[in-house]
Amino acid sequence: MRLFYYLSSCDTCKRIAKELPLNDSIMQVDIKKSPLTTTQIEALHQRVGSYEQLINKRAQLYKQRNLKDKNLQEEDFKNLLLEHYTFLKRPIVVFDDRIFIGNGAQTIADAKAFLNEQ
């Protein structure tokens, strides 16, 4: 599986997409136009072991609902991911058995280095 999950309206995602060597073997998925399915979210969960790691805690909806003050469980995080695309931490690069989640400088540098080796 080779995927790049991003949000087309996100300037950070656009910038990162230009930085990364995303060849034709990597399918690009705009999560706004094609929201993730339960199967896709569960596949990501299998790779990282936690739905919470997939959550964008800087999302406006996350803040508006004061979710940081709630004692959320794994099933709650899964439901948030299914509810609205903005809860997904992005971008996400899945390349065979490797996964890179989020837009942190080190994460993007690691993804770029890895993809350049492929």
C-alpha positions as CSV (number, residue, x, y, z in Angstrom):
1,M,0.0,0.0,0.0
2,R,1.4,3.4,-1.0
3,L,-0.7,6.4,-0.1
4,F,-0.4,10.1,0.6
5,Y,-3.3,11.3,2.7
6,Y,-3.6,15.1,2.6
7,L,-6.1,18.0,2.7
8,S,-6.2,20.0,-0.5
9,S,-7.3,23.2,1.3
10,C,-4.3,23.0,3.7
11,D,-1.3,25.1,2.7
12,T,1.0,23.0,4.8
13,C,-0.1,19.8,3.0
14,K,0.4,21.5,-0.3
15,R,3.9,22.6,0.6
16,I,4.8,19.2,1.9
17,A,3.5,17.5,-1.2
18,K,5.8,19.6,-3.3
19,E,8.8,18.8,-1.0
20,L,8.3,15.0,-1.1
21,P,9.2,12.9,-4.1
22,L,5.7,11.4,-4.6
23,N,6.1,9.2,-7.6
24,D,3.3,7.6,-9.6
25,S,3.3,4.5,-7.3
26,I,1.9,6.6,-4.5
27,M,-1.8,7.3,-4.7
28,Q,-2.7,10.8,-3.4
29,V,-5.9,10.9,-1.5
30,D,-7.6,14.2,-0.7
31,I,-9.4,13.4,2.6
32,K,-11.9,16.2,2.0
33,K,-13.1,14.8,-1.4
34,S,-12.6,11.2,-0.3
35,P,-13.2,10.8,3.4
36,L,-11.5,7.9,5.0
37,T,-13.6,4.7,5.4
38,T,-13.7,2.5,8.5
39,T,-11.5,0.0,6.6
40,Q,-8.9,2.7,5.8
41,I,-8.9,4.0,9.4
42,E,-8.5,0.5,10.8
43,A,-5.6,-0.2,8.4
44,L,-3.8,3.0,9.6
45,H,-4.6,1.9,13.2
46,Q,-3.0,-1.5,12.6
47,R,0.2,0.2,11.5
48,V,0.5,2.6,14.4
49,G,-1.3,0.7,17.1
50,S,-3.4,3.7,18.3
51,Y,-6.2,5.8,17.0
52,E,-5.1,8.6,19.2
53,Q,-1.8,8.9,17.3
54,L,-3.9,9.6,14.2
55,I,-5.8,12.5,15.8
56,N,-5.0,16.1,15.0
57,K,-5.3,17.7,18.4
58,R,-4.7,21.1,16.8
59,A,-7.9,20.9,14.7
60,Q,-10.4,23.6,15.3
61,L,-13.2,21.1,16.0
62,Y,-11.0,19.4,18.6
63,K,-10.5,22.7,20.4
64,Q,-14.1,23.9,19.9
65,R,-15.4,20.8,21.6
66,N,-12.9,21.0,24.4
67,L,-11.9,17.5,23.8
68,K,-8.5,17.8,25.4
69,D,-10.4,18.1,28.8
70,K,-12.2,14.9,28.2
71,N,-11.1,11.4,29.0
72,L,-11.3,9.9,25.5
73,Q,-10.8,6.2,24.8
74,E,-9.6,4.5,21.7
75,E,-13.1,4.0,20.4
76,D,-13.8,7.7,20.9
77,F,-10.8,8.6,18.8
78,K,-11.9,6.2,16.1
79,N,-15.4,7.7,16.0
80,L,-13.9,11.2,15.7
81,L,-11.8,10.1,12.7
82,L,-14.9,8.7,11.1
83,E,-17.0,11.8,11.9
84,H,-15.0,14.5,10.2
85,Y,-11.8,14.6,8.1
86,T,-10.3,17.5,10.0
87,F,-9.6,15.1,13.0
88,L,-7.0,13.2,11.0
89,K,-3.4,14.3,11.6
90,R,-2.0,15.1,8.2
91,P,-0.3,14.5,5.9
92,I,0.1,10.8,6.2
93,V,2.6,8.9,4.0
94,V,2.1,5.2,3.8
95,F,4.8,3.3,1.8
96,D,4.6,-0.4,2.0
97,D,5.5,-1.2,5.7
98,R,6.5,2.4,6.6
99,I,4.2,5.2,7.8
100,F,4.9,8.9,8.5
101,I,2.2,10.9,10.3
102,G,1.9,14.6,10.6
103,N,3.8,17.7,9.5
104,G,6.5,17.9,12.1
105,A,9.9,18.9,10.6
106,Q,11.6,15.7,11.6
107,T,8.7,13.6,10.4
108,I,8.8,15.3,7.0
109,A,12.6,15.0,6.8
110,D,12.4,11.3,7.6
111,A,9.7,10.8,5.0
112,K,11.7,12.7,2.4
113,A,14.9,10.8,3.1
114,F,13.1,7.4,3.0
115,L,11.2,8.3,-0.3
116,N,14.5,9.4,-1.9
117,E,16.0,6.0,-1.2
118,Q,13.1,4.2,-3.0
